[in-house]
Amino acid sequence: MRATRSATLLALALLAGLAADVPGGARALAADNPPAGVEAAQWKEWTAVVDAWFAAEDDAAKLAVETDAAKLAALPEAAVAPLAARIFDLAGKTGPKLKKTGKAYFYDEKSKKGLYMVGAAAKRPCGLLIAMHGGGEGQGDAGGAFGTWGGATGNGFTVIAPEVMTKVSSAWNEEAEERMVLELIEAAKRTFPVDTNRICLAGHSMGGDGSWMIGGRNADVFAAAAPLAGSVMPYMKGEAKNRRDTKLSDYLGLMEGVLPNLMHVPYWIAHSADDRNEAIHPDDIATGHLKELQALHPGRYEFNYDRIDGNGHALPPKGVGPIVDWLSKKARVAYPDEVVWETWWPWKRDMYWLHCRDPKDAWRFHAKVVAPNHVEVSGTTKLVQGRTEPKELELTLLLSPKMFDLTKPLKVTNGAAVLFDGVPQRSLWALLVSAARRNDPERWFEAAATVRIARSMWRDAWER
């Protein structure tokens, strides 16, 4: 079968005479110091592109560098670990860092934009818990969430409690707030020794909404989540509101981009049936769908549902201690052999080992390793008024030796159609869109295969 990454990287380190003390198994090398077996001119070109990516000031400029990188020659295996090391070294130095304790403003101290509170764990490496507050119109306080979840530092978590920038009832479902949470996570990686396989979300009330929505849309980032007295955003009939006394027939469904993505992210859900602030109905609907997904995919879609009565909108009767203990024992599945990705934001271009340069809202990709070096994929889209649907969807599979033998042909199929059959090439592009974009030493990719999938008509993942 395939050689393990550890054996490969050890061999590379020995060949290049490098120390295996940073991610990638190699020390970052200068542009004029190519590793053994790599031509000096090529090494200089590749390092220049890496440096240009980190110098790029915005997403459009980074995309342009990635486009140029895709045109370069394939990487020899000997170049992969040293380039990855250079990327991770720069990723740790480029971008904002956080205050290590207390309160600060992430975006701008003067305008008081992006308030967050932080408590650092003593343990190294540490987990990371994003604690989201409740609130509503004109309400919301990071201190409340920090007071509830700050004790998780004793469980090995560094705790970050952000505060929404616009205090409205659905604030954690807003794009700006979601991006702030993700950017705080990236900054935390530059500040603390974060184990990227132990990043979790938790919140109560509106913070529970955020745990559902941000966790589902970015499932590949998180090990587990705990939404308390919150919900996936529901679609309602007419003027109906999400209230305890609202008829179930007034609920038309739940917002896309969340539930199908939770194949590998355990959820602890807690809600009281008499909650008048946030009705329990969306959680009942969501957990019903998750049960159907469990039946379709045994061993996937793990969740606990503490459905009680008589607790109103309060925290669970036993507090959050048992939930924090549960979160602390969870680890992300970094390289799952099956992925469902229901897209949402156009800037969220990847999910685990799937990548789409131009995702639209509510496209659903399903990819599964069905045999060694054989992936079955499908793609569906939901009909939306005014949208011109493509006949084909483009999807890129990001490839790692932890999942595939990169020395042998990879086959990608969609039913009887063979979409790709060949030996994939290692590329600087794959390193940039994975290692550089995410600064995640526990999950990065060195090769890629792009396919075009005939679009299927929309169906829910839980339909048989």
Helices and strands as residue ranges (DSSP letters): H 5-16, H 40-55, H 59-69, H 77-93, E 102-108, E 113-119, E 126-132, E 135-136, E 139-140, H 142-149, G 150-155, E 157-162, G 171-173, H 175-191, E 194-204, H 206-217, G 219-221, E 224-228, E 234-236, G 248-250, E 251-254, G 259-264, E 267-272, H 281-296, E 303-308, H 321-328, E 338-342, E 350-351, E 354-355, E 363-371, E 374-381, E 392-399, E 410-414, E 417-422, E 425-426, H 428-431, I 432-436, H 437-438, E 447-454, E 456-457
